[in-house]
Structure formats: C-alpha cells, structure tokens
Amino acid sequence: MEGSTWCFNHDPAKAQERSANARKGGRTGGRGRGGLDETTQAKKYIRGLVVQLLNGGVQREVATACFMGLNVLARYVELERRIRESDELEARIEALEVRQRLEAGGNRRSWHHR
C-alpha cells in the first residue's frame, strides 16, 4: 500500500477490514469459492440420478459408479474447504502476531522467531 510499510494482508490497521471481508466472503462465495456451486450442482445431479434409477432409466451398476464418483468429489470439496480455512486462520494469526509486536513497541519477538 502506498505510504505504508505493510501490504494490505499484513497491515495491523487493516485487520478488522480483512476480518469483515473474510466473513462476508465466507457467506457469499464467489471467485475462487466453487464449493457452494459444486455442491448445488452435485445435489441436483444426485436427485436426478435417483429419479432415473427409480424409474428404470439408469442401471443400478451405472448409478453405483456415479455415486462413487460423487463421493470422491465430496471428499475433495471438503479438503479444499479445510485448506482454505487453514490458510485464513494462518493469515489471521500472523496479523495478530504483527499487531502484538507493534503494540509492544517491536521489542518482543514472536514465538516462532528465535
């Protein structure tokens, strides 16, 4: 950021704004957050597949293979969510550490620096 020694992601003065943006982003989704869209698509597909299976339009073996693929997709969507959550928490912790150092006058070192 111009006129600052910190970028937006590390500026302690922007911690509240970053937190608010993260909360809003978590509720609204958007670019880079395909999980909700993928979940919605998967639910529609599952419903359609169940109807076709019950109506005899899809063989049981084919439906079983489809559900197995959907299970793999669900695991990866969950993995992506966990990674995203971990990254967000790491950024928040880092911002708190920076803020703590600044408030202490920069004399204290964080726990991970030796």
N, C-alpha and C positions, 0 to 999 in steps of 0.2 A: 504494500500500500504506500502510496506517495506520502512522504513526510513522516513515515513511521519506520522503526527498525524491525517491526513484526509484519508478517503476512497476515491475511485475514484469519487463516486457520490457527494461528498461534498468538494472535494479539489478545492479551488478557482483557482488554477493554471491550472486545467483541464476543466474549464468552457467552453472555446472555443471548445475544443475537444468534450466535451459532446454535445454541441450545434450542431456541424457539424455532429456528429453521429446521433443525433435525426433527423436532416434534411434529411440525407441520408436514414435513416430507414423509415422515412415517405414516401419517394418516392419509395423505393424498396420493402417494405413489408418484409415478411419472418416469421421466427418462432414467434409465438405469435400474428401475424397480419393476421388472417384468413379472415378479412373483404373483401379484394380485391378478394381472391379466392372464397369466398362465393358469392360475388356479381356477379362474372363471371359465376359461376355455376347457380345462380338464373336466370340470363339473358338468358342463353342457355335453361334452363328449361321452362321459360316463352315463349320464341319463339317457342319451340317445342309444348308446350301445346296449343298455339294459332293456330298453323298449324293443329294440331289434331282436335281442336274444329271446325275450319272452314271446315275441310274435313269430319266431322261427326264421327271421331274416338273416340271422348270423348263426353259424355253427358254434357249439359250445367250446370247441377247441380254439377257434379263432378268437372268441370273446375272452377266453382264459389268457391267451397270449397278449391280447390288447391290455387286459388288466395288469398283467405282469409288467408291461412296458410303462403303464401309468404309475405303478408303484415305484419303479426306478426314477421316473420323472419327479414324483413327490419327494423322494429322498434327496434329490439334487436341489430342488427348490428349497427344502429345509436347510440343506448345507449352505446354500447361498445366503439364506436369511441369517444363519448363525455367524457366517464370516462377516457379513455387513454389520451385524450387531456388535461383534467383537471389534471391528475397525472403528465404529462410532464410539464405543466405550474407551478404546485406547486413546482416541483423539481428545475425548473429554478429560481423561486422567492427565494427559500431557498438558492440557490447558490449565488444569488445576495446579499442577506442579509448577508451571511457569508463573502463574499468579501468586502462588505461595512464595516463590523465590523473590518475586518483585516486592511483595508486601513485607518480606523480611529484610529488604534492603540489598538483596543479592548476595548476602554473606553466607547463607546456608546453601548447602548442596543437596540435591535431591537424592533419594535413597539409591538410585541406580548409578550414580556417579561416584567414583572412588578416587 
